[in-house]
Amino acid sequence: MPAAELRELIVEADGGSRGNPGPAGYGAVVLDPVSGEPLVEAAEYIGVATNNVAEYRGLVAGLKAARELAPDAKIRVRMDSKLVVEQMSGRWKIKHPDMKPLAAEAARVFPASQVTYEWIPREKNKHADRLANEAMDAGKRGKQWQPSASVAALDAGAARVVGDAAAGAAKARAALAGAPVPAQPTSVSAVASAAAAEVAARSTPPVGWGPAADLGTPATFVLLRHGETALTPEKRFSGSGGSDPELSAVGLRQAEAVASALAARGTIQDIVSSPLRRCRQTAEAVAARLGLDVRIEDGLRETDFGAWEGLTFAEVRERYPDDLNAWLSSAKSAPTGGESFAATARRVAATRDELTARHAGRTVLLVTHVTPIKTLIRLALGAPPESLFRMELSAASLSAVAYYKDGNASVRLLNDTSHLR
């Protein structure tokens, strides 16, 4: 296969929701434009979401998969969602708040000049549609989609063997590099050989976890949860709508300990803090040690937990059982009189984008709260909203995410408390 043939890739994507909103999933496939061979498949069950959210998630996944194969290729996106095609083509405005951050994420994957969008009828989008349904079927069983169990390519009428995604990636990379193209694998050992060929086709990686040199120095956010308050050990809801408690004696000691640890590392160049008192106190302790100023950023404030502020989980369960059940089931449901996780995510994502642009290539300490930190981690991983309930984040803990110029993010650290021991 000549290299020129892979200077263009086709991305087909779809998403679905059984209930709209309801249990949702997406599917995406990257195709060779000449042979129609699937090079990469992607699918994921994303929890409760709308059709449009699932469609956009599928688009983002497909574009990222194409970028992994060929970051310089022209991309033809084909979808049966008129809404997504028209919005991403710039002909329709994006009004829904859930769509805007997803559209922005999709737009960051490739330069706009490299991507075109085309509407196709649903019957011509069978491969991506089947992947989305496989993902939803897996979610119904409490599992995630696995490529080894997929029959989407067969259902779409394309020949498929286990491992063809690895082979397709190897073929694409080899072709783009002008190297010999590896043969399509037909056995487990051949699949392993294809995967090895893919790795060999890449340029020599830099030392450590860094990106390729042409991506430049990332904006690195070191995420510090504030120290303890009187509410922390009692596990009471403490957001931005409550009493704005100060650090306890334990919290002040934690702030000094993390300040010493960060001073020893010597990597922090800027400090940005939530406006809430517990974060400002923690940030000021670090700033005093490092000789830096603290900039206040309202977008880093904690979720407003409304009527739940100051209550324990058990007390909320007793007083607001219906609201609590809804909150646990959907990121769009808010605490009684408070702010939903979906709204928090939109705010945090917008703040992230502003800060990565302002601090490009720098290492910045963000002193904030449980929900903003977990949200930044979730978004960097592309994890569903319910993952917020599956992360542990201790008081005065450190986490870190690096953001690259190509739109990728790398989670470097999560819930490090070694400085408190």
C-alpha positions, 0 to 999 in steps of 0.5 A: 500500500503506497504511503500516499493512500494513507494521507487520508483517513475516514472516521465513521462515528455514532452514539446512542442512548436507550431512553434519551437520556438513558444508558448510552454508548458510542462507537467509532471506526477509522477506515482505509479510504481505498480498501475500506479496511477498518484500521482502528475500532473504539467503543465505550459505555458512558453511563446515562447520557443523551443521544447527542452527547453519545454522538459527540463522544464517538466523534471525539474518540474517532478523531483521536484514534485517527490522530494516533495513526496519522496526525498529518492525514486529511480526515473525512468524518462521516456520521448520520447525525445531521446535528453534529455534522452541521455544528462541526461544519460551522453551519449551525450554532451550538446552543446546548451547554452539554454540546459546547465542551464536546464540540470544542474538544473535537475541534482541538484534535486536528486543525480545522483545515485537515477535517471535513464532515459529511452526513450519511444515511444510517444504513451506511453507518452500520459499523459505528452504529453496531459498535455503539450498540455493543458498548451499550449491551456491555454496559447493561451487563455491568462491563465495558466493551472489549475489542476482542469480543466485537463482531461489528465489522462482520455485521457491517459486511467487512472481513475481520479477524481478531487483532486487525486493529493492531495490524491496521495501526502497524500498516498505517504507521509503516506506510506513512513512514515509507517502510514495508507494510506488515501482512494482515495477521491471522493468528495470535502470534501474528497479532503480537508481531503486528503490534511489535511492528507498530511500536517499531514503526514509531520514532524513538520515544523521548525519555520517561513519560514525555510526549514527542519532542515536536509537541513542546513542553506541556502545561502541567497542573499540579492539583492540590486539595486543600488541607483539613477543616473541621468538616473533613474528618466527619465527611460532611458535604462542604462546597461553595454554598456553605459556611466557607470553613477555615483550615483546622489545626491539622489542616494548617500542619498539612499545608506546611507539610505540602509547602515543604515538599513542593519547595524541595521539588522546586518545579512550581512556577505559578500558583492559582487558587479557588476563592474559598478560604480553606484553599486560599490558606493552603495556597498562601502557605505554599506561596510563602515558602516558594516566594510566589504570588497567589492568583484567585480563580473562581472557576476552581471553586467547589460544587455548591451542595445546596441544602446538603452543605454541612450534612453527612451522607447519612443525614442527606439520605434521611432528609432528601432521599429522592434527590440523593438517588437522582444525584447518584444516578445522573451527573445532571441531577443537582443536590437540593438547591445546589449545582450538578456535577455536569454544571461543575464539569462545564465550569471546570473545563472552561477554566482548564482551557483558559489556564492551559492557554495562559500557562502554556509550557509552565508548571502551575499549582492549582489549589482547589477541591475534591470535585474540580480535581476529580473532574480534571482527572476524569476529563483527562482520562475520558472517563464517564461521570460516574468515575467521580465516585470511584476516586479517592482524594485525601486532604492535602493530596497532590495529583498532576495532569500534563496538557499538550499542544495537540489536545492530549492530556496525561495523568501523571499522579493521583492522590499522593500523600507521601509528604504527610507521613 
